[in-house]
Amino acid sequence: MALALVGGVLGGGGCERQEDKVSTRTPSADDREVRSALFRDLVASRERAPDPEALKGLDAQGRTGQGGSGRPAPTGSVSGRVEWVGDNELLIRDSGGQERDVEVTSDTLLRLNGKPVGLASMREGDSVEVTYDDGPGGWVARDVEVVIAQEPLIPTERELRERDKASSRP
């Protein structure tokens, strides 16, 4: 028995310290990828999917929305006439006679007859409909649509009769 102990001590007999077996090499890309997938799956198994109804949010009238661009509903809208066109703003006089200064940014969609245009296309006196958001310095236009009253090219029968009656009166 004594010989077995002496032989084990002198020869190392498989009794190595655990510290000596620890590798100092960095993990391979495959090892890291497996670990990442394992942790991702572990975290994903603990997450809950959000309620689809909770994602819809409320619009300006307090109703829930249905998908869309992901942008919140605009703060408000105003209709009126363009009083002045600046480098990056419009002065709008609303139907109540109040003047509203609206900032125009690169995100603002300006349209004339449904087609995108630049700010230089806006003219004093144009009738416009503006949707806007509140910004740090006031209103920031989201959409500006020039509204042009289209007159029919061919008069209706009723309009022709009214013209005839008006011209036959003394």
N, C-alpha and C positions, 0 to 999 in steps of 0.2 A: 504494500500500500504506500509505503514511504517512497518507493521508487516511482510510483505513478505520480505522486505529488511533485517530486523533484523533476521528473521528465516534463510535466505540464508547465512548471514554472520556467524551466530553462528553454524549452522548445516553443513556447507560446501556445501550444496545444489548442488553438482555436478560441482562446479567451481574449478577444481584443476589445478594447474600449469602444463604445458606440460613437464617441466623438470623432474617432479616427476615420469612421466610415462616411462622415458627412461630406458631400461633394460641394466644391466651391465653383463649379461650372455654372454658367448662366443657362436658363432654360431655353430650349430651342423654340423656333417660331411655331412649330407644331404643338409643343407643350403649352405655349401661351395661348394659342388659338383654342385648344381644348378647354383650358381653364376659363377663357372668356365666354365660350359657348355655355359651359356649365354654370357660371355665375349669371349670365343673361337669362338662361332658362329658370334658374332658381328665383331670380328677382321677378321675372314675368309671371311665374306661377303664383306669386303673392300679390300681384297687382290686380285690381278689379277694373274692368272696362267701365268707362263713364256711362251714365244713363243718357241715351240719345235725346230724351226730352229736355234734359238739363243743358244740353249743348245748343239748343235753338235760340235762347235769349229772347229779349223783348224788343219790339220796335218802338217808334215814337208814340204810338197810340196805346202802348201797353200790351200789345198782342205778341204771341210767340211767332218767330220767323221760321222760314223753311229754307235752309241752306243759303246759297248765294256766294258772294265774293269773299266772304270771311270778314269783310269790313262791317263795323257797326252801322246801324241806320244813321243817316245824317241828322244833325241837331234840329234843323228846321228848313223851311223853304220860304221864298218870297217871290212875288211877281211884281214887275214894274217896268219903268223905262230907264234906259241908260242916260244919265245926266252928264257923265264925264268918264273918259277912258284914260287911265294912267299907264305907267310902265308895267306895274304889277298889281293894279287894282281897278275896280269899277265903282263908280258912285251911282247907286240905283235909287230912284224915287218910287216908293211903293204906292199902292192904290189909295192909301190914307194920306199921301202927300209927304210922308216922312222920308228923309234921305238916309240911305244905308251905305256905308263904306264896306266893300267886300274885297278881301285880298285874293289875288289869283296866283297860284303856285304852279310848279311844273306838274303836279298831280291833278290839277283842275282840268276837267274835260269841257272844252268849249265847242259848241255845235251850232251850225247854221243849216237849216233844212235837213237836220239829221246827220250832217257830215262834219267831221272834225275840222276846226279852223284855229287860227292863232288869235291872240288878243288884238292884233292890229285890224282884224276883220270886224271888230265891234265898233259901232258908230253911235254917236249921241242920238237919242230918240228911238233906238231899237227897243222893241218890247221884248223882255226877257223873263224867263223863269229860272230861278237860282235855288239850288240846294246847297246848304252850307253846314260846316262844323264850327264849333266855338274854338278859337285859337287863343294864344296868349295876348295878342294885340287886337282881338275882335273876331269878326266873322272871316272864315276861310272858305272860299267857294270850292265845292266838290264838282258840281255840274252847272254850266251856264248854257241854256238853250235859247237861241234867238227865235222868237215866235213871230212868224210873218203871216198875216191874214191873207190867205189865198183867195183871190176873186175868181169866180168861174169865168173861163174864156168865152163860153157860149151862154148867152142869157137864157133863163128858163122861160116857158110860155107865160107864166104869171108875170115875170118881170117885163116881158114885151107888152102885155096888155096894160100894165101899170104905166109904162112909158107912153103908150098910145093915148091913154086917158089923160095923162099929164100934158101931153103936147096938143091935144084937141081942146083943152080948156082955154078960154080967152084970158 
